[in-house]
Each structure stands twice: as C-alpha cells, then as structure tokens.
Amino acid sequence: MIRLFNEEQAARDKVQIEIGIGIGSGQVVAGYTGTLHRATYTCVGDTVNVAARLEAHTKVLNRPILIDENTRRGLEDGITVEAHGELQMKGKTQPVKVYAVLVESLVAESA
C-alpha cells in the first residue's frame, strides 16, 4: 500500500510518491494495434477520455481516486465516495459529475 510505503520513506527522509487514478465506466473500443512484430493493446472512446481527464483532476482536488457518475452507480455499498460537483471537460457538451473514492473505505472493505 502506498500509504505504508510513504510512511517508511518519510521515516528514512526519502522521496514519497503520489498517484492519481481516474475511472470512467462505459463503452470503449479496445483491441490490438500495430504490426505482427510490434503490437500494443489500446482502448479509445469517450469513456477513456473522461477517465484521463479525471486522472488529471486528481491533482486539482488532491484526491487519489476520482470516478464518474456511471462508475459510482456500479459501486458496492461498502465503498464510500465524496461528491465534488460537476466538471466541464474538453470535448463534452454536458459537465461530468465527479466523485472521490475515500481510500479509507477501500482499506476497511479489504480487511
């Protein structure tokens, strides 16, 4: 877990790390692209763009995991989220509802 790693790093006066994760739920086009010798698996579509913009927004809100409304609707009851209003995203005509997943609820859920 990153929190434990960072506590150890801080105790040693070393560099700590932070991550941001954006999760969007919906349809995507996924598959391999490239050649026989060099192929890569990729996903494209509006859902992928929303997730990427949510990930970038983690830095603004200082929250490690942000999700959209579609993802929030699919969560189990034990996972707690915090509403952060709507975000107007580039390429979207309607703003996207943004929620932060409270990491503490994930730790309690896995215990």
TORVEXMAR-334727 format. One record per residue (C-alpha): residue number from 1; residue in three letters; x, y, z. Coordinates in steps of 0.001 Angstrom, whole numbers, plus 500000, padded with zeros to 6 digits. Layout:
+-----+-----+--------+--------+--------+
:   i :  aa :     c1 :     c2 :     c3 :
+-----+-----+--------+--------+--------+
: NUM : ALA :      X :      Y :      Z :
...
+-----+-----+--------+--------+--------+
END
This chain:
+-----+-----+--------+--------+--------+
:   i :  aa :     c1 :     c2 :     c3 :
+-----+-----+--------+--------+--------+
:   1 : MET : 500000 : 500000 : 500000 :
:   2 : ILE : 501302 : 503441 : 499092 :
:   3 : ARG : 500463 : 504990 : 502466 :
:   4 : LEU : 502669 : 502461 : 504289 :
:   5 : PHE : 505434 : 502869 : 501726 :
:   6 : ASN : 505336 : 506659 : 502145 :
:   7 : GLU : 505449 : 506350 : 505940 :
:   8 : GLU : 508602 : 504240 : 505622 :
:   9 : GLN : 510074 : 506677 : 503106 :
:  10 : ALA : 509319 : 509667 : 505362 :
:  11 : ALA : 510952 : 507911 : 508337 :
:  12 : ARG : 514082 : 507477 : 506201 :
:  13 : ASP : 513860 : 511069 : 504908 :
:  14 : LYS : 513419 : 509753 : 501370 :
:  15 : VAL : 511168 : 510697 : 498473 :
:  16 : GLN : 507495 : 509767 : 498777 :
:  17 : ILE : 505205 : 509022 : 495839 :
:  18 : GLU : 501665 : 510047 : 494998 :
:  19 : ILE : 499382 : 508596 : 492357 :
:  20 : GLY : 496173 : 509676 : 490729 :
:  21 : ILE : 493625 : 507307 : 489238 :
:  22 : GLY : 490671 : 508321 : 487083 :
:  23 : ILE : 487943 : 505750 : 486457 :
:  24 : GLY : 485149 : 506100 : 483929 :
:  25 : SER : 482587 : 503433 : 483071 :
:  26 : GLY : 481026 : 502955 : 479670 :
:  27 : GLN : 481640 : 501652 : 476206 :
:  28 : VAL : 485085 : 501668 : 474624 :
:  29 : VAL : 486683 : 500297 : 471502 :
:  30 : ALA : 489506 : 498002 : 472571 :
:  31 : GLY : 491971 : 495865 : 470689 :
:  32 : TYR : 495437 : 495409 : 469337 :
:  33 : THR : 497026 : 497936 : 467010 :
:  34 : GLY : 500325 : 497841 : 465205 :
:  35 : THR : 502076 : 495145 : 463232 :
:  36 : LEU : 502822 : 491469 : 463757 :
:  37 : HIS : 506240 : 492401 : 465148 :
:  38 : ARG : 505142 : 495264 : 467352 :
:  39 : ALA : 501582 : 495292 : 468632 :
:  40 : THR : 500039 : 497121 : 471535 :
:  41 : TYR : 496678 : 496774 : 473245 :
:  42 : THR : 494723 : 500006 : 473489 :
:  43 : CYS : 491307 : 501432 : 474308 :
:  44 : VAL : 489743 : 504512 : 472745 :
:  45 : GLY : 486487 : 506360 : 473105 :
:  46 : ASP : 484674 : 508936 : 475185 :
:  47 : THR : 484910 : 506825 : 478361 :
:  48 : VAL : 488701 : 506639 : 478032 :
:  49 : ASN : 488884 : 510428 : 477576 :
:  50 : VAL : 486726 : 511002 : 480681 :
:  51 : ALA : 488944 : 508691 : 482756 :
:  52 : ALA : 492080 : 510504 : 481562 :
:  53 : ARG : 490622 : 513883 : 482470 :
:  54 : LEU : 489525 : 512578 : 485875 :
:  55 : GLU : 493072 : 511346 : 486482 :
:  56 : ALA : 494438 : 514809 : 485663 :
:  57 : HIS : 491854 : 516367 : 488008 :
:  58 : THR : 493134 : 514289 : 490974 :
:  59 : LYS : 495945 : 516829 : 491257 :
:  60 : VAL : 493478 : 519729 : 491465 :
:  61 : LEU : 491301 : 518096 : 494140 :
:  62 : ASN : 494223 : 516404 : 495901 :
:  63 : ARG : 492339 : 513101 : 495915 :
:  64 : PRO : 493962 : 509829 : 494743 :
:  65 : ILE : 490926 : 508240 : 493030 :
:  66 : LEU : 488226 : 510074 : 491080 :
:  67 : ILE : 485271 : 508419 : 489369 :
:  68 : ASP : 482364 : 509481 : 487198 :
:  69 : GLU : 478636 : 509016 : 487819 :
:  70 : ASN : 478426 : 505786 : 485792 :
:  71 : THR : 481133 : 504224 : 487933 :
:  72 : ARG : 479557 : 505469 : 491177 :
:  73 : ARG : 476267 : 503800 : 490274 :
:  74 : GLY : 478049 : 500457 : 489944 :
:  75 : LEU : 479834 : 500546 : 493298 :
:  76 : GLU : 479058 : 498215 : 496170 :
:  77 : ASP : 477517 : 499725 : 499301 :
:  78 : GLY : 480699 : 499460 : 501387 :
:  79 : ILE : 482681 : 501868 : 499208 :
:  80 : THR : 482267 : 505466 : 500318 :
:  81 : VAL : 482506 : 508390 : 497919 :
:  82 : GLU : 482606 : 512136 : 498332 :
:  83 : ALA : 480791 : 514313 : 495765 :
:  84 : HIS : 482884 : 517052 : 494163 :
:  85 : GLY : 480291 : 518639 : 491913 :
:  86 : GLU : 480381 : 518807 : 488159 :
:  87 : LEU : 483379 : 519313 : 485911 :
:  88 : GLN : 483142 : 520705 : 482401 :
:  89 : MET : 485537 : 518637 : 480314 :
:  90 : LYS : 487035 : 519466 : 476956 :
:  91 : GLY : 485049 : 517769 : 474200 :
:  92 : LYS : 481961 : 517230 : 476373 :
:  93 : THR : 478757 : 519232 : 475975 :
:  94 : GLN : 477466 : 518253 : 479430 :
:  95 : PRO : 479502 : 518514 : 482628 :
:  96 : VAL : 480569 : 515267 : 484319 :
:  97 : LYS : 479693 : 514564 : 487965 :
:  98 : VAL : 482897 : 513878 : 489877 :
:  99 : TYR : 483285 : 511739 : 492995 :
: 100 : ALA : 486348 : 510949 : 495089 :
: 101 : VAL : 486599 : 507410 : 496410 :
: 102 : LEU : 487507 : 507581 : 500087 :
: 103 : VAL : 490547 : 505341 : 500280 :
: 104 : GLU : 489842 : 504545 : 503923 :
: 105 : SER : 486646 : 502771 : 502846 :
: 106 : LEU : 488680 : 500561 : 500492 :
: 107 : VAL : 491083 : 499609 : 503274 :
: 108 : ALA : 488189 : 498734 : 505595 :
: 109 : GLU : 486481 : 496768 : 502804 :
: 110 : SER : 489560 : 494603 : 502163 :
: 111 : ALA : 490288 : 493933 : 505843 :
+-----+-----+--------+--------+--------+
END
